Structure formats: C-alpha cells, structure tokens
C-alpha cells in the first residue's frame, strides 16, 4: 500500500522542531479511562538502598479471566504524565479501546534514588550498564508485585519494554539478555554512545544468532554530538540499526528532525505500539 505524505519544506537553518501529538495521545470521547495505581519500592536487593516509585495502569477492558499483555516503561512518571510528552496511559486506553493492540497493562518505573545522598540519582548506573541487573530487578522485584494483583500473560511475545535516551538502551539490553521474557522493544534516542565500555551491539548483533525480537527505534538526525567523531548518539543508533538490518531482524527505524528531542518519541508512541503488535503475517 502506498501512502502519500503532504509536502513540507525543510527549514534551512536547521531550527529545532516540535512535533504535534495525534488524536491517540489525547482523551477521546467514548473511551473509558483505565485505573492507575501508584506504588513505592524501598526494598531492592539488586540496587540496595534505593527508593523509587512506580505506577501500574490497567485499561478498562481488563478482565482477570483473560491474561493481559505487559508493557514496561522506564523513567516511569515522565512516560505516564498525562500533560507530558508521551502520555502513556492515555495512549494505552485509546489503542486498547479500538482494538489496535491487545489489552495491555502498563508498568511505569522510575529510576532509583539514594535518599539524602549528595548525588542521589542512580539512573545512569541502572540504565546504561551492559549487564542483567536491571532486567533481573524488573523480573524479581517489580513485575511480581504486578502479577500478584493482575493476570499477566506468560508468553514473551506479549511482553514489551520501552525507554528513551539511557532508558532506550536499557530497554534494548533487557530484551537482548532476556528474550525469554521481553520480545517487543521501543528505544527512543537510545544512548548507546555512553554505555560503559562502548556500544557492544553492532558487533553482538552481527555475530550472535538472531534473537526473536521486534524492535522500534527512533533517532534524531542532530542528536547529541551528531557531527563529531566520538560519542556520536546518531551514529551509534545508525550502527545498531544497520546491524539489525544485516542480521535480518524485524525492526523499524524512524528519524526525526531537530536534536535530542524527546517530544518526537512521545508523539510516536501510538504508532510504535501498533507496529510492535501488528499481526505476524503482515
């Protein structure tokens, strides 16, 4: 099918661009709102001493007799905030109501902080690391609390994970290391360039047998250090995308205008979710 796009001239001065949210990112008449429940977590064994909040959003169509799909979002409140750039719960409600995606419970997890510490944030330690600590944390500490309260599908084909910037390579790493649990991935402006020890994925994707992942990537053509030879965020995302293409992965790359612009990823969430859950025969 061919889709015609309206012509739009490119700005000569490469000004920053702000994308307009589509209708799926706003409450719609006749679409019932799901329920969002807030939690706190202070007893982490994977990240001792940290505190964090997380939220669970359950669409109105959820039926305990029917296992629901699961979508985990890093930087939880930023992705959940109904007045923010992503508006995750609103998007889930609209897409589930229309049948574009299965009934999906959203889990929005904030990065950990060390209360009262001089440098309280633990985000980069959790998100940028190339190891299984974070996915283990999700699987052994956060998701079990969700599964105690709601009926979650067991199939990894029904589990997805999403994040942006450092949360983007965090989502990729979680699925890469545990494809037996997560098989659908969204990475916005992923910070592969700042992973300790460098970006491992172009090499790994090219030499490791293909994993059963479906991956949606978004990048900015003037992302951080886009025209510099080192720590180039755009280049590292393109290297990962090229490796995925050459290895035959089911993936999609969408490039946006402007720099490190999280607004673009937020606007794309409805389409990203639809693409992730499209029928296999498509």
C-alpha positions as CSV (number, residue, x, y, z in Angstrom):
1,X,0.0,0.0,0.0
2,X,1.3,3.5,-0.9
3,X,0.6,6.4,1.4
4,X,1.0,9.9,0.1
5,X,2.6,12.4,2.5
6,X,1.9,16.1,2.2
7,X,4.9,18.2,1.1
8,X,6.7,20.1,3.9
9,X,9.7,22.2,3.2
10,X,12.8,21.6,5.3
11,X,14.0,24.6,7.4
12,X,17.2,26.0,6.0
13,X,18.6,27.0,9.4
14,X,18.0,23.5,11.0
15,X,15.9,25.0,13.7
16,X,14.6,22.7,16.4
17,X,11.3,21.1,15.5
18,X,8.3,20.4,17.8
19,X,6.0,17.6,16.7
20,X,2.2,17.8,17.2
21,X,0.6,15.0,19.1
22,X,-2.0,13.0,17.2
23,X,-5.5,12.1,18.5
24,X,-4.4,8.9,20.2
25,X,-2.4,11.0,22.7
26,X,-5.4,12.8,24.0
27,X,-8.5,11.6,25.9
28,X,-11.2,10.7,23.4
29,X,-15.0,10.9,23.8
30,X,-16.4,7.4,24.5
31,X,-13.1,5.9,25.5
32,X,-13.2,4.7,29.1
33,X,-10.2,5.6,31.2
34,X,-8.3,2.9,32.9
35,X,-7.1,2.8,36.5
36,X,-3.6,4.0,37.5
37,X,-2.3,2.7,40.9
38,X,0.9,4.2,42.5
39,X,3.4,2.1,44.4
40,X,6.7,2.8,46.3
41,X,9.6,0.4,46.4
42,X,12.4,0.6,49.1
43,X,13.5,-3.0,49.5
44,X,15.6,-3.6,46.4
45,X,18.1,-6.4,46.6
46,X,19.5,-5.7,43.2
47,X,20.0,-2.0,44.0
48,X,20.3,-1.8,47.8
49,X,19.5,1.4,49.4
50,X,17.5,2.9,46.6
51,X,14.0,4.2,46.6
52,X,11.7,4.6,43.7
53,X,8.1,5.0,42.6
54,X,6.3,3.0,40.0
55,X,2.8,3.1,38.6
56,X,0.6,0.4,37.1
57,X,-2.1,1.4,34.6
58,X,-4.9,-1.1,33.9
59,X,-7.2,-0.4,30.9
60,X,-10.9,-0.5,31.5
61,X,-11.2,-3.6,29.3
62,X,-9.0,-5.7,31.6
63,X,-10.7,-9.0,32.6
64,X,-8.9,-11.1,35.3
65,X,-10.1,-14.2,33.4
66,X,-8.0,-13.1,30.3
67,X,-4.3,-12.7,30.8
68,X,-3.2,-9.2,29.7
69,X,-0.1,-8.2,27.8
70,X,2.5,-6.2,29.6
71,X,4.5,-3.0,28.6
72,X,7.2,-1.7,30.9
73,X,8.3,1.9,30.6
74,X,11.5,3.3,32.1
75,X,11.5,6.9,33.6
76,X,8.0,6.0,34.7
77,X,6.4,9.3,35.6
78,X,7.8,11.0,32.5
79,X,6.1,8.4,30.3
80,X,2.9,8.4,32.3
81,X,2.4,12.2,32.9
82,X,-1.0,13.0,31.2
83,X,0.2,16.5,30.5
84,X,3.7,15.4,29.3
85,X,5.2,14.4,26.0
86,X,4.3,10.7,26.0
87,X,1.0,10.3,27.9
88,X,1.4,6.6,28.1
89,X,-1.8,5.7,29.9
90,X,-3.9,7.8,27.6
91,X,-2.3,6.1,24.6
92,X,-2.9,2.6,26.0
93,X,-6.6,3.4,26.7
94,X,-7.2,4.7,23.2
95,X,-5.4,1.8,21.4
96,X,-6.9,-0.9,23.6
97,X,-10.4,0.5,23.2
98,X,-10.1,0.5,19.4
99,X,-8.5,-3.0,19.3
100,X,-5.3,-1.7,17.8
101,X,-3.3,-3.6,20.5
102,X,-4.4,-6.3,22.9
103,X,-5.4,-5.4,26.4
104,X,-2.1,-4.2,27.8
105,X,-1.2,-3.3,31.4
106,X,1.4,-0.6,31.5
107,X,4.1,-0.5,34.3
108,X,5.9,2.8,34.6
109,X,9.0,2.5,36.7
110,X,11.1,5.5,37.9
111,X,14.8,5.1,38.2
112,X,16.1,4.6,41.7
113,X,17.5,7.3,44.0
114,X,19.5,7.2,47.2
115,X,17.6,9.4,49.6
116,X,19.6,12.1,51.4
117,X,22.8,11.2,49.3
118,X,24.8,14.1,47.9
119,X,24.3,12.5,44.4
120,X,21.0,10.7,44.8
121,X,20.3,9.7,41.2
122,X,21.1,6.1,40.2
123,X,19.6,6.4,36.7
124,X,22.7,6.0,34.6
125,X,24.1,3.2,36.7
126,X,20.9,1.3,36.2
127,X,20.1,2.2,32.6
128,X,23.5,2.4,30.8
129,X,25.1,-0.8,32.1
130,X,25.5,-3.7,29.8
131,X,24.6,-6.4,32.4
132,X,21.5,-8.2,33.6
133,X,21.0,-6.3,36.9
134,X,18.2,-4.1,35.7
135,X,16.2,-6.8,33.9
136,X,16.7,-9.0,37.0
137,X,15.4,-6.2,39.1
138,X,12.3,-5.9,37.0
139,X,11.7,-9.7,36.9
140,X,12.3,-10.4,40.6
141,X,11.1,-7.2,42.3
142,X,8.7,-5.1,40.3
143,X,6.8,-7.4,37.9
144,X,6.0,-9.9,40.7
145,X,4.1,-7.2,42.5
146,X,2.1,-6.6,39.4
147,X,1.4,-10.3,38.8
148,X,0.2,-10.6,42.4
149,X,-2.7,-8.2,41.6
150,X,-3.4,-8.8,37.9
151,X,-3.4,-11.6,35.5
152,X,-0.4,-11.2,33.2
153,X,0.2,-13.3,30.0
154,X,3.2,-15.6,30.3
155,X,4.2,-15.6,26.7
156,X,7.3,-13.4,26.0
157,X,5.5,-12.4,22.7
158,X,3.1,-10.4,24.9
159,X,5.8,-8.6,26.9
160,X,7.3,-5.3,25.7
161,X,9.7,-2.7,27.2
162,X,10.2,0.9,26.3
163,X,12.6,3.7,27.1
164,X,14.3,6.8,25.9
165,X,17.8,8.1,26.0
166,X,19.5,5.9,28.6
167,X,16.2,4.2,29.1
168,X,16.3,3.3,25.4
169,X,19.5,1.2,25.6
170,X,18.2,-0.1,28.9
171,X,15.1,-1.5,27.2
172,X,17.3,-2.9,24.4
173,X,19.6,-4.6,26.9
174,X,16.8,-6.0,28.9
175,X,15.3,-7.7,25.8
176,X,18.7,-8.7,24.4
177,X,19.7,-10.5,27.6
178,X,16.2,-11.9,28.4
179,X,14.4,-12.6,25.2
180,X,12.7,-15.4,27.1
181,X,10.7,-12.6,28.8
182,X,10.7,-9.5,26.6
183,X,10.4,-9.6,22.9
184,X,9.0,-6.3,21.9
185,X,11.2,-3.2,22.3
186,X,10.9,0.6,21.8
187,X,14.0,2.7,22.0
188,X,13.8,6.5,21.6
189,X,17.1,8.4,21.1
190,X,19.0,5.5,22.8
191,X,22.2,6.4,24.5
192,X,24.3,3.6,23.1
193,X,27.2,6.0,22.8
194,X,27.6,6.4,26.6
195,X,27.4,2.8,27.7
196,X,30.5,2.0,29.8
197,X,33.0,0.2,27.7
198,X,31.3,1.4,24.5
199,X,28.4,0.3,22.4
200,X,28.5,-3.5,22.2
201,X,25.5,-4.1,19.9
202,X,26.8,-3.6,16.3
203,X,29.3,-6.4,17.0
204,X,27.0,-8.6,19.0
205,X,24.1,-8.4,16.6
206,X,26.3,-9.3,13.7
207,X,27.8,-12.4,15.3
208,X,25.2,-13.8,17.7
209,X,22.4,-15.9,16.3
210,X,19.3,-13.8,15.6
211,X,17.1,-13.4,18.7
212,X,13.2,-13.4,18.4
213,X,12.9,-9.6,19.0
214,X,10.8,-7.0,17.3
215,X,12.4,-3.5,17.7
216,X,11.2,0.0,17.1
217,X,13.9,2.6,17.1
218,X,13.7,6.4,16.9
219,X,16.6,8.7,16.3
220,X,17.3,12.4,15.8
221,X,19.4,13.4,12.8
222,X,21.1,16.1,15.0
223,X,21.2,14.1,18.2
224,X,24.0,14.8,20.7
225,X,27.4,15.2,19.1
226,X,25.8,14.3,15.7
227,X,28.7,15.9,13.7
228,X,31.6,14.7,15.9
229,X,33.7,11.5,15.5
230,X,33.2,10.2,19.1
231,X,30.3,9.8,21.4
232,X,28.0,10.4,18.5
233,X,24.5,9.4,19.5
234,X,23.1,9.5,16.0
235,X,25.9,7.4,14.6
236,X,25.6,4.8,17.3
237,X,21.9,4.4,16.7
238,X,22.5,4.1,13.0
239,X,25.2,1.4,13.6
240,X,22.8,-0.6,15.7
241,X,20.1,-0.2,13.0
242,X,22.4,-1.3,10.2
243,X,23.5,-4.4,12.2
244,X,19.8,-5.3,12.8
245,X,19.1,-4.9,9.1
246,X,22.0,-7.0,8.0
247,X,21.1,-9.7,10.5
248,X,17.5,-9.9,9.3
249,X,15.8,-8.6,12.4
250,X,12.2,-7.4,12.5
251,X,12.9,-3.8,13.2
252,X,11.9,-0.3,12.2
253,X,13.9,3.0,12.4
254,X,12.3,6.4,12.3
255,X,14.4,9.5,12.1
256,X,13.2,12.9,13.3
257,X,14.3,16.4,12.8
258,X,16.0,18.5,15.5
259,X,18.4,17.3,18.1
260,X,17.9,15.3,21.3
261,X,14.2,15.9,21.1
262,X,12.1,13.6,23.4
263,X,8.9,15.2,22.0
264,X,9.2,13.2,18.8
265,X,9.3,9.8,20.6
266,X,6.3,10.8,22.7
267,X,4.3,11.6,19.6
268,X,5.3,8.3,18.0
269,X,4.2,6.1,20.9
270,X,0.8,5.1,19.4
271,X,2.3,4.2,16.0
272,X,5.2,2.4,17.7
273,X,2.8,0.2,19.8
274,X,0.6,-0.5,16.8
275,X,3.7,-1.6,14.8
276,X,5.0,-3.8,17.7
277,X,1.7,-5.6,18.0
278,X,0.9,-5.8,14.3
279,X,-0.1,-9.4,13.2
280,X,2.9,-11.6,12.3
281,X,1.6,-12.3,8.8
282,X,1.9,-8.6,8.0
